[in-house]
Amino acid sequence: MEMRKFNEVEKFGNAMENWAIINEWGNTRNGFKHISTLLHYGNEVAKNSTCYLNRTWESYTYQTSMKNVVAGYVREIKNRIVDNYKSENNVARLTKNHKANIEKLVADNVTLQQLAEIYKQLDYSK
C-alpha cells in the first residue's frame, strides 16, 4: 500500500493537505489491478480500479488509477451541481442561460479547483 499526499499551492494554503490517495494493487484472473482510493479529511470519497493484462506504460506506478479516481470524482461533483441547480430552479431542460449559470457555479467551486490542481500534480510528479 502506498499513500500519496499533495504539494501545497499558494492559492489554497494548507487545504491541499486534506487530500490524499491510497494506492494498492491486487491480482485478477487475467493479470493485475491498481486500486486508488481518494480521501478528503481522511474520509473515502471515491474509489477506482484499473485492470492490466500484462504491464503498464505509465510514467510512474499508479498514475492512471490515481488520475481516473480524481476524474471520476470531478464528474460526480459536476453532475451533483447540475442536478441541484435543476431541482432548485425547477428546470427540466437547460437553456443557454442555465448552462452559463452552471458553468459559473462549477468555476466557483473550491473543491473542483483543488481537484484540478491535484490532477495537474499527478501529470508531473511521482
N, C-alpha and C positions, 0 to 999 in steps of 0.2 A: 504494500500500500504506500502511496506517495501523496503528500499534500502540497498543493500549490497555492501560495499567497501572492498578493499583487502589490506592485510598487505604488507608493503614494503619488498622487497627482495634485499639483498646487490647487487646481480648481475645486477639488473635493476635500482637501485637507486629509484628515485621518479616516474618512469614510471608506476608503478602499481597503482598510484593514478588516472591515466587517465581512468581506467576501473571501471565500476560499473554494477550492475544488479538490475533492479527494478522488484519486485515481486508483483503480485496481485492475487486475487482469484475471482472466479465467479461461478454462478450456471449453471448447464447444465440440460438437460431434465431428465437425469437419476442419477445425482449426483452432483459433483462439479469439478472444474478445477483450476489448478495453472498456471498462465501465467508469464513467465520470459522474460524480455527484456534486452539484453546485450548492454551496452553503451560504446563507446570509445570516449573520449574527449566530452562527452555529446551528441553524435550523436548515434542514434539507428543503430546497425549493424546486429543484429539478434534477432529473437523472437521465443519463443517456448511455446506451451500449452500442459499440461499433464492432462488428464482427469481421475477421480477416481469415482467409483461407490459407495463405502461405506466409506472407510477410507484409510489413507496411513500408510505405515510401514517404514517411513524414520527416520533417526537419528534426524533430526530437520526439521522444516517446510520449504517447497520449495526446499529441497535438490535435488530431482530427476529432477524437472523442470530446476533448475539452471545448473545442470550437463549436461542435454540434450541440453540446448541452447549453452553452451560452446562447446560441442562435435560437434554439428551441424555446428557451425561457423568454427571450425577447419577443418571439412570435406570440407566445401565450399572453404576455403583458399587453401587447398591441391589440390582440383580439379582445381582451378584457376591457380595454379603454373604449373600443368601438362598441361593444355590447352595452357598456354602462351609458355611453353617450346616447345610443338608440333608445334605451329604456327611459332615461331621464328626460329626453326630449320627445318621447312618443313618436319616434321615427321608424318607419319600416324600410324605406329606401333612401339612400344617401344622395343628396344633390351636391353640386359643386361647393356650395356654401358650407354644407355639413362636412364635406371632406376637408375643406380648408380649416374648419374648427377642430376637427380630429387631428389633423397634421400639427396644429398649434399645441394641442394637448400632449401629443407624442413628443414634440420637440421640447416642451417644458418639463417633461417627466424626468426627475433626477435619477431615478433607478435606471431608466433606459440610457441615460447619459453615462452612468457608471458602467453599465454592461457594455456599451460601445467602447469604452476605454479598456475594459478587460479583454474584449475581443481583439482590439488593436495590439495589446501587450502579448497576446497569445501568438500573433503573427511573427514576432521578432525575438522572443526570448525563450529560454529553456526553463 
